[in-house]
Amino acid sequence: MDIDKRTQQLAGRLAYIRDIFGPRENASVAMLKHRLEEFLAHASGYGMRELQVQVSRLEELFSLLEGKLESELCPMDRVRIVRHPQRISLKDILENVYDNYTEIGGQDEWSIDPGIIIARATIARRMGKKTVHQPVMVIGQEKGHGQEFRNGGSIKPWGNANALYYMRVAEVENIPIHTYVFTPGAYPVEDYPGAAQQIAKNLYVMAGLKVPVVAVFSEGGSGGAEAIALADKRLMLSHGYYSVISPEGAAAIEGGLKQKATPELIERCADRLKITAEDNLRLGFIDRVIQEPALGARPEHYDFFRQLRREVIRATDEVVHQAQSLGPLRALAMRRQQRSSDPQDIFVRWQLRPSARNALVQRRYDKFRAMSRTAFRDNRSLGVRLTTALARGLWSVHSLLTHDFLARYKRRFSGLLEQIEAEMRALGQGMGGPFARFSGAGRGGVPPEALERLTTLSCPEEGACRIEDVWVYVSPKSREDRTLTCPNTASHGCQDLWAPDLFNEFAGVCSHCGHHFPMEFQWYLYNVFNFAQAYEFNAALEAANPLEYEGFDLKLAEAKRATGLGSSCITFETRLEGIATVVAVLASPFRGGTVGAAEGEKLIRAAERARIKRMPFILYSHGTAGIRIQEGTCGVIQMPRVTMAVRRYIDAGGLYLVLYDTNSYAGPVASFLGCSPYQFAVRSSNIGFAGPGVIKETTGVEVPPKYHRAFSALSRGHIQGIWDRRDLKKNLHQALLTMGGRNLYYR
């Protein structure tokens, strides 16, 4: 009976190895297959003693060749390992790493996504003879072992919403959060809350969580991974992968194929994207690699679970130690202890003191701020860099004195005067006589002419004060001597439009139904954001090829030549009707408006500039196709990096306003665009996590034709309003006045 069980285990190991290496021929795999078949063919002729010897030899051969095969793994083999049904799952980790746990979060699909598990768990620690049970919140995607209802670990928006809720619970209870990333990507559905909308909320909140967060990566696919992976310590299993997109998705995009991508192209993309644990450690996106058994960890590898337990304890201890002092003796012991020693030998209480919580958030920001700093090209001279740093320092001092010191006392004194004046006016109205002079000649002491300005419409007669639209920039399409038919002609009866009128006076808007034809990003730069008088900064930061992705240098050079831009992001200071503002623009003609390390760095610096100079920050998306896949993790890491900079700006009192146009999808919408409390869209915009083609490919669901239109985004609360292109400048100015006041520093 024991022989039969061991033989079945060997057959299972062989099947697993063949699944990992796929159709690729391998001499070691062929040898194992031959030797096992040979043993099974002759097993009936062996005695019991000989069977024991032969099975033991086979087991030794399997162990030997598995170690050899481990060194032959390519990136795509590792992808197959993390997707295999025998791969460890979050349930296995909860059973073997933590001492006790209880699942929480709901009872059905609409209150808890089966693809995500949230559990309150404990880890027992020794303190002398005493055992201390330290609580922790565990959150992660659950793929299970071939369980279809888990949806392959692709999380729906309400699953991420539940995860966010219990992260906040952990913050209130002052306990650490351990997250486990086992997802190929988020489920791209735009019901309420939309996928992009919810991931953006998760990133925004995680950026400011005041408890230790430790993330462990097994399969980290794009924005779905980032939804729970913004952490103080990021560990990665040695056979895991962390990428901007799956190798199959990259092959489909890179190859431009309508049919299924070839296995050879998928293998090449997996290698080019630098997705392995070693690649991500070298690039600085994870802190440590947790070594797994040969060919990947499976549920029967109990020694691995003990190692994983040590690593998550050590990582949590380190986060706490960095945020607050542990005392000189324990700190010295932690520095001296070897990696192989058990971290439980040194007790660290995981509840942070109030004084350490802000320090933790600052360290988290510094950690992500330092990522991908070498993944773009900075063409500034040394003199320009020094001058920029000096100007930044001077502006910081100026803002500190003007807004944080002098303005504080000015506000207090002004408030006192306003209280006194209001009391005197009330007294004058009630008693008359000598106090009447405080009430003035008009109502409540307001002069009649001022009262009229405050209480009447700015344009009482429509024709009397209308100013004809005169656009600084006119689209080149206005020089075409032809007519265009509005797409809504069949339903709205629109007449044909003459191109010189449509793209000049009408600003690309149908005069009958209001349909918006596409316009160049330059139209918005000059006609809305006054770019002719603006000061552009960080133009010398240009997109690069940090992964040395094959053929991408030529594509970048062509994009730079065709657009005259160094990246898809333009950042500048301008004045909107006299109001100083920092503006960032994502220009779709440059590689589809995709975001990489250069764009992320420019956006971060723009947010920092707006914070230091106490200006509002407007981010206009002329269109973005998402994260630039050729930059791999250097691109996807911009989602948390820029979101953290935006949160820091908002927490300092800034007004962050986002304006969408044309097609805005994927990572940017699921992070730094979608986290704004003030989001508006130009009419006819499309907004979402994934386009209709991607949704059909990944889920098999065909979405309705207007699924991503701005009106759908408005109905589910993603955006707060839809604006006509011709009114953008007026609406932006009005928004700045009503949302921020005239001094435009808001708290």
Residue pairs with C-beta under 8 A, 6 or more apart in sequence:
3 48
3 51
3 52
3 55
6 55
6 59
7 39
7 40
7 43
7 55
10 36
10 55
10 58
10 59
10 62
11 36
13 62
13 66
14 32
14 33
14 36
14 62
16 84
16 86
16 295
16 298
17 29
17 32
17 66
17 69
17 295
18 29
18 33
19 80
19 84
20 73
20 77
20 80
20 81
20 84
20 295
20 296
21 29
21 69
21 77
22 76
22 77
22 80
22 263
23 263
26 69
26 72
28 65
28 68
28 69
28 72
29 69
31 61
31 65
32 61
32 62
32 65
35 58
35 61
36 58
39 54
39 55
39 58
43 51
43 54
46 54
63 294
66 294
66 295
67 294
69 294
69 295
70 294
70 295
73 81
73 239
73 295
74 267
74 270
74 271
75 241
75 247
75 267
75 270
75 271
75 273
75 275
75 276
76 247
76 266
76 267
76 270
76 271
78 239
78 240
78 241
78 275
78 276
79 219
79 241
79 246
79 247
79 270
79 275
81 87
81 239
81 295
81 296
82 182
82 218
82 219
82 237
82 239
82 240
82 241
82 296
83 184
83 219
84 296
85 145
85 146
86 145
86 298
86 299
87 143
87 145
87 218
87 296
87 297
87 298
88 218
88 297
88 298
88 299
88 301
88 304
89 142
89 143
89 144
89 145
89 182
89 299
90 117
90 138
90 140
90 141
90 142
90 180
90 182
91 117
91 142
91 144
92 299
92 305
93 140
93 180
93 305
93 308
94 101
94 117
94 119
94 121
94 138
96 302
96 305
96 309
97 305
97 308
97 309
97 312
98 119
98 121
98 122
98 123
98 136
98 138
98 309
99 121
99 122
99 123
99 124
99 133
100 121
100 122
100 133
101 119
101 120
101 121
101 122
101 138
102 119
102 120
102 121
103 117
103 118
103 119
104 118
104 119
104 120
104 166
105 111
105 112
105 116
105 118
105 162
105 166
106 112
106 162
110 158
111 158
111 162
112 118
112 158
112 159
112 162
113 151
113 155
113 156
113 158
113 159
113 160
113 162
114 142
114 149
114 150
114 151
115 141
115 142
115 143
115 150
115 151
115 152
115 153
115 154
115 155
115 156
115 159
115 183
115 187
116 139
116 140
116 141
116 142
116 155
116 159
116 160
116 162
116 163
117 138
117 139
117 140
117 141
117 142
118 137
118 138
118 139
118 162
118 163
118 166
119 137
119 138
119 139
120 135
120 136
120 137
120 138
121 135
121 136
121 137
121 138
121 178
122 133
122 134
122 135
122 136
123 133
123 134
123 136
123 309
123 313
124 131
124 132
124 133
124 134
125 131
125 132
125 133
125 134
125 313
125 344
125 347
126 132
126 344
126 345
126 347
127 347
132 347
134 175
134 349
134 350
135 173
135 175
136 175
136 176
136 177
136 178
136 316
136 350
137 166
137 167
137 169
137 170
137 175
137 176
137 177
137 178
138 177
138 178
138 179
138 180
139 163
139 166
139 167
139 177
139 178
139 179
139 180
139 228
140 179
140 180
140 181
140 182
140 228
141 153
141 155
141 180
141 181
141 182
141 183
141 224
141 228
142 150
142 153
142 182
143 150
143 152
143 153
143 182
143 183
143 219
144 150
145 299
151 187
152 184
153 182
153 183
153 184
153 219
154 183
154 184
154 185
154 186
154 187
154 224
154 698
155 163
155 183
155 186
155 187
155 224
155 227
156 186
156 187
156 189
156 195
157 186
157 187
157 189
157 191
157 192
157 193
157 194
157 195
157 197
157 198
158 193
158 198
160 186
160 195
160 198
160 199
160 202
160 227
160 228
161 193
161 198
161 201
163 202
163 227
163 228
164 198
164 201
164 202
164 205
167 177
167 202
167 205
167 206
167 209
168 205
170 176
170 177
170 209
170 211
171 209
171 210
171 211
174 211
174 351
174 352
175 211
175 350
175 351
176 211
176 212
176 213
176 214
176 316
176 319
176 350
177 209
177 211
177 212
177 213
177 214
177 231
178 214
178 215
178 216
178 312
178 316
179 213
179 214
179 215
179 216
179 228
179 229
179 231
180 215
180 216
180 218
181 215
181 216
181 217
181 218
181 219
181 220
181 225
181 228
181 229
181 242
182 218
182 219
183 219
183 220
183 221
183 224
183 225
184 219
184 221
184 224
184 246
185 221
185 222
185 223
185 224
185 225
185 245
185 246
185 698
186 195
186 199
186 222
186 223
186 224
186 227
186 670
186 689
187 195
187 224
187 699
188 195
188 688
188 689
188 690
188 694
188 695
188 698
188 699
189 195
189 689
189 695
189 699
190 196
190 688
190 689
190 703
190 707
190 708
190 712
190 713
190 716
191 716
192 716
192 717
193 201
193 716
193 717
194 688
194 689
194 713
194 716
194 718
195 670
195 688
195 689
195 690
196 223
196 665
196 666
196 669
196 670
196 674
196 687
196 688
196 689
196 718
197 670
197 674
197 716
197 717
197 718
198 227
199 223
199 224
199 226
199 227
199 670
199 671
199 674
199 689
200 643
200 669
200 670
200 671
200 672
200 673
200 674
200 675
201 674
201 675
202 226
202 227
202 228
202 230
203 226
203 227
203 230
203 639
203 640
203 643
203 670
203 671
203 675
204 643
204 646
204 647
204 675
206 213
206 228
206 230
206 231
206 640
207 230
207 361
207 364
207 365
207 640
207 643
207 644
207 647
207 648
208 361
208 647
208 651
209 361
210 352
210 357
210 358
210 360
210 361
211 352
211 357
211 360
212 232
212 233
212 316
212 319
212 320
212 323
212 350
212 352
212 360
213 230
213 231
213 232
213 233
213 319
213 364
214 231
214 232
214 233
214 234
214 235
214 312
214 315
214 316
214 319
215 228
215 229
215 230
215 231
215 233
215 234
215 235
216 235
216 236
216 237
216 290
216 308
216 312
217 225
217 229
217 234
217 235
217 236
217 237
217 240
217 242
217 277
217 280
217 286
218 237
218 240
219 225
219 240
219 241
220 229
220 240
220 241
220 242
220 243
221 243
221 245
221 246
222 243
222 244
222 245
222 627
222 636
222 666
222 667
223 636
223 639
223 666
223 667
223 670
223 671
223 689
225 242
225 636
226 636
226 639
226 640
226 667
226 670
226 671
229 640
230 364
230 368
230 640
230 643
230 644
232 319
232 322
232 360
232 363
232 364
232 367
233 287
233 288
233 315
233 316
233 318
233 319
234 285
234 286
234 287
235 286
235 287
235 288
235 289
235 290
235 311
235 312
235 315
236 242
236 277
236 280
236 281
236 286
236 288
236 289
236 290
237 277
237 289
237 290
237 292
237 297
238 277
238 289
238 290
238 291
238 292
239 277
239 292
239 295
239 296
239 297
240 276
240 277
241 275
241 276
241 277
242 275
242 277
242 280
242 285
242 286
242 633
243 273
243 275
243 632
243 633
243 636
244 273
244 627
244 628
244 629
244 631
244 632
244 633
244 635
244 636
244 667
245 253
245 273
245 627
245 629
247 266
247 267
247 269
247 270
247 273
247 275
248 261
248 266
249 629
250 269
250 270
250 272
250 273
250 629
251 257
251 261
251 262
251 265
251 266
251 268
251 269
252 261
252 697
253 629
254 265
254 269
254 629
255 261
255 262
255 265
268 550
272 547
272 549
272 550
272 630
272 632
273 547
273 549
273 629
273 632
273 633
274 280
274 283
274 547
274 632
274 633
275 632
275 633
277 286
277 289
278 289
279 633
280 286
280 633
281 288
281 289
283 372
283 546
283 633
283 634
284 370
284 371
284 372
285 371
285 372
285 633
285 637
287 315
288 311
288 315
290 307
290 308
290 311
291 307
292 301
292 304
293 301
293 303
293 304
297 304
310 342
310 343
310 344
313 343
313 344
314 343
316 348
316 350
317 334
317 343
317 346
317 348
318 334
319 360
320 326
320 348
320 349
320 350
320 352
321 331
321 334
321 348
322 360
322 363
323 352
323 356
323 357
323 359
323 360
323 363
324 352
324 353
324 355
324 356
324 359
325 331
326 334
326 348
330 346
330 347
330 348
333 346
334 346
337 343
337 345
337 346
352 360
364 644
365 644
365 645
365 648
368 637
368 640
368 641
368 644
369 604
369 641
369 644
369 645
371 637
371 641
372 546
372 597
372 600
372 601
372 634
372 637
372 638
372 641
373 601
374 546
375 544
375 546
375 596
375 597
375 598
375 631
375 634
376 541
376 542
376 543
376 544
376 546
376 567
376 596
376 597
376 598
376 601
377 541
377 542
377 543
377 544
377 566
377 598
378 385
378 540
378 541
378 542
379 540
379 541
379 542
379 566
380 388
380 540
380 541
384 540
392 609
392 612
395 612
395 613
396 612
399 612
399 613
399 614
402 614
403 614
403 745
421 438
424 435
424 438
425 438
425 439
425 444
425 445
427 435
427 438
428 435
428 436
428 437
428 438
428 439
428 445
429 439
429 444
438 445
439 445
440 446
440 447
441 447
441 448
442 448
442 450
442 451
443 451
446 454
458 465
459 465
459 466
469 505
469 507
469 726
471 504
471 507
471 523
471 526
471 527
472 526
472 527
472 532
473 522
473 523
473 525
473 526
473 527
474 503
474 504
475 503
475 504
475 508
475 519
475 520
475 523
476 520
477 499
477 503
478 499
478 500
478 502
478 503
478 504
479 499
479 500
480 499
480 500
481 499
481 500
482 498
482 499
483 496
483 497
483 498
483 499
484 496
484 497
484 499
484 502
484 517
485 494
485 496
485 497
486 492
486 494
486 496
486 497
486 510
486 512
486 513
486 515
487 515
488 494
488 510
488 513
488 515
489 495
492 512
492 513
493 512
494 510
494 512
494 513
494 515
495 512
497 506
497 510
497 511
502 508
502 509
502 510
502 517
503 517
503 519
507 519
507 523
507 527
507 725
507 726
508 516
508 517
508 518
508 519
508 523
508 725
509 515
509 516
509 517
509 724
509 725
509 726
510 516
510 517
514 683
514 724
515 684
516 682
516 683
516 684
516 725
518 662
519 725
520 589
521 585
521 587
521 588
521 589
521 622
524 585
524 620
524 622
524 661
524 728
525 531
525 570
525 585
526 532
527 729
528 620
528 728
528 729
528 732
529 572
529 574
529 576
529 583
529 585
529 618
529 620
530 574
530 575
530 576
531 572
531 574
533 574
533 575
534 572
534 573
534 574
534 583
535 572
535 573
535 574
536 570
536 571
536 572
537 571
537 572
537 573
537 605
537 606
537 609
538 571
538 601
538 602
538 605
538 606
539 566
539 570
540 566
541 566
541 567
541 598
541 601
541 602
542 560
542 566
542 567
542 598
543 556
543 559
543 560
543 566
543 567
543 568
543 590
543 591
543 596
543 597
543 598
543 599
543 628
544 556
544 597
544 598
545 552
545 553
545 556
545 630
545 631
546 597
546 631
546 632
546 634
547 630
547 631
547 632
547 634
549 630
549 631
549 632
552 630
555 591
555 630
556 591
559 565
559 589
559 590
559 591
560 566
560 590
562 589
563 587
563 589
563 590
565 587
565 589
565 590
566 598
567 590
567 596
567 598
567 599
567 602
568 586
568 587
568 588
568 590
568 591
568 592
568 593
568 594
568 595
568 599
568 624
569 584
569 585
569 586
569 587
569 595
569 598
569 599
569 602
569 603
570 584
570 585
570 587
571 582
571 583
571 584
571 585
571 602
571 603
571 605
571 606
572 582
572 583
573 580
573 581
573 582
573 583
573 609
573 615
574 580
574 581
574 583
575 581
576 729
576 732
576 733
576 736
577 729
577 733
579 616
579 733
579 736
579 737
579 742
579 744
580 613
580 615
580 744
581 615
581 616
581 617
581 618
581 736
581 744
582 606
582 609
582 610
582 613
582 615
582 616
582 617
582 618
583 606
583 617
583 618
583 619
583 620
584 602
584 603
584 606
584 617
584 618
584 619
584 620
585 619
585 620
585 622
586 593
586 595
586 599
586 619
586 620
586 621
586 622
586 623
586 624
586 668
587 593
587 622
587 623
588 622
588 623
588 624
588 625
588 662
588 663
591 625
591 628
592 623
592 624
592 625
593 621
593 622
593 623
593 624
593 625
594 624
594 625
594 626
594 627
594 628
594 629
594 635
595 624
595 626
595 627
595 628
595 635
595 638
595 667
595 668
596 627
596 628
596 630
596 631
596 634
596 635
596 638
597 631
597 634
597 635
597 638
599 638
600 635
600 637
600 638
600 641
600 642
603 619
603 638
603 642
603 645
603 672
604 641
604 642
604 645
606 617
607 617
607 642
607 645
607 646
607 648
607 649
607 654
607 656
608 645
608 648
608 649
609 615
610 616
610 617
610 649
610 654
611 648
611 649
611 652
611 654
614 654
614 744
614 745
615 654
615 744
616 654
616 655
616 656
616 657
616 736
616 740
616 744
617 646
617 649
617 654
617 655
617 656
617 657
618 657
618 658
618 659
618 732
619 656
619 657
619 658
619 659
619 672
619 673
619 676
620 658
620 659
620 661
621 658
621 659
621 660
621 661
621 664
621 668
621 673
622 661
622 662
623 661
623 662
623 663
623 664
624 663
624 664
624 665
624 666
624 668
624 669
624 673
625 663
625 665
625 666
626 665
626 666
626 667
626 668
627 635
627 636
627 638
627 639
627 666
627 667
627 668
628 635
629 635
635 667
636 667
638 667
638 671
638 672
639 667
639 668
639 670
639 671
639 672
640 671
642 671
642 672
643 671
643 672
643 675
645 672
646 656
646 672
646 675
646 676
647 675
649 656
650 656
650 677
653 745
653 746
653 747
654 745
654 746
655 678
655 736
655 739
655 740
655 744
655 746
656 676
656 677
656 678
657 676
657 678
657 679
657 680
657 732
657 735
657 736
657 739
658 673
658 676
658 678
658 679
658 680
659 679
659 680
659 681
659 682
659 723
659 728
659 732
660 673
660 679
660 680
660 681
660 682
660 685
660 687
660 710
660 719
661 681
661 682
661 685
662 682
662 685
662 686
663 685
663 686
663 691
663 708
664 673
664 685
664 686
664 687
664 688
665 686
665 687
665 688
665 689
665 690
665 691
665 708
666 689
666 690
669 687
669 688
669 689
670 689
673 679
674 718
678 720
678 735
678 739
679 718
679 719
679 720
680 719
680 720
680 721
680 722
680 723
680 731
680 735
681 687
681 710
681 713
681 714
681 719
681 721
681 722
681 723
682 710
682 722
682 723
682 724
682 725
682 728
683 710
683 722
683 723
683 724
683 725
684 709
684 710
685 709
685 710
685 713
685 722
686 708
686 709
686 710
687 708
687 710
687 713
687 718
687 719
688 707
688 708
688 713
690 698
691 708
692 702
692 703
692 707
692 708
695 701
695 703
696 702
696 703
706 712
710 719
710 722
711 722
713 719
714 720
714 721
714 722
723 731
736 744
739 746
740 746
